[in-house]
């Protein structure tokens, strides 16, 4: 596989820097899935032992917030791919998340249609991540 090139999406109102931000957000997809699966620890709040300035650290709430953020990030990527093309969204995800080139994906559509859907994916993703 050759060196990966950045997409030029200025005509879609996505700058080079914004594209890279979105690309690397997508590259974290598998990591976010793994983290989401691994967050299972729920515990009761811990209280400080002193009577002055009691502080509550609610690990359950922190865990719930982290899970919600991870789930939201995953859904943003998946929904953007579905909106771009519901027939080939899983191929779009594999391409942008895992950097698998079109020719190795076995996409049931033509190259032009796939690349158009991928550009649309980044447009939808950019709007959702604003």
N, C-alpha and C positions, 0 to 999 in steps of 0.2 A: 504494500500500500504506500502511495506517495504522501507527500506532505499535504496536510489539510489546508485549504484556502478559506479565508473569511468570505462570507456572502456580502455582496454590495446591495444594501437595502435602502439607500438614500431615497429612491423613488417611492418607498413605502413609509417615509418619514422616520426611518430608523438609522441613526448615525452608526459609524463603525464602532465607537465605544459602547453604545447601547447594545448593538448586536453581540459584542463580546460578553457584555454583562449577562445577557439573556442566554447565550450559549453556555457559559460556565454555570449559570443557575440550573440549566438542564442537565449538565454533567454531574450534578449533585443528586439527581433523581434516585439512583440506586442506593446511594448512601442514606438518603432520607427515608427510603423504604425500609432499609435495614434498621435504622434508628427507631422508626415507628414500631417495627415488630419487636424490638428489644426493650422498649419502654413498657414494662409491666409492673414495676415497683410502685406500689401505692402504700402510703403510710400515713399514720395519724400525725397531727401537728406536734411539734416539739416546743416546749415552753422553757423560757429562761428561769433559773432557780431563784432569782432575786425578786423582791416585791416592787422595786423601783424600776420604772421603765420597762415593764414586761413587753417582750417582743415575741411575736408568734411567727414561726417559720413553717408555712404550710406546704410541705413537700408534695402533697396530693394535688393541690392547686397548681403548683409549679409544673408538675408532671403533666397535668391536664392541659395547661397552656402550651407546653412544648409539643405534646401530641397534636393539639389542634393546629399549631403552626405547621408542623410537618405534613399533616393531612391536607391542609390548605395548599401548600406548595405543590404537593403531588397532584392534587386535583386541578390546579391551574395548568400544569403541563398537560395532563390527560385531556382536559376539556378543550384546550387550545388545539390539540392534535385532532380531536373529534370534530371540532368546528371547521378545521382546515379541510378535512376530507374523512368522513366517517367510514368509508370503505377501506382506507389504507392507513388509518391513524396509528396502528401498532407498528407499521413500518417507519412512519415518521418518527415515532418515539425511539425506535431502535437506532435510526440514523442520527438524530440529534443528541441522544443520551449516551449511546455507546460508540458513536463515530463509525458505524458500519456503513461503508459506501453503498450506493444504490446497486451496483452490479453484484454485490454479495447478499443482498436482502431477499431476492426472489419476489420482488414487488409485482403484483398482477396488473400493473398499469404501465404505460409508457414513461420514459424518462422525463419528458417535458411536463407531463401531468404531475408526476411525483415532485419535481422541483418547484412547480407552481404551488402545489399544496404545502411544501416545506416553507416557501416564502410566506404564504398565508398564515402558517403556523406561527412564525415569528411576529407577524403583525398582530394576531390575536393575543399572543403571549405578552407582547409589549403593552397592549391596552390593559390587560389584566394585572400586570405588574407595575402599573403607573403609580 
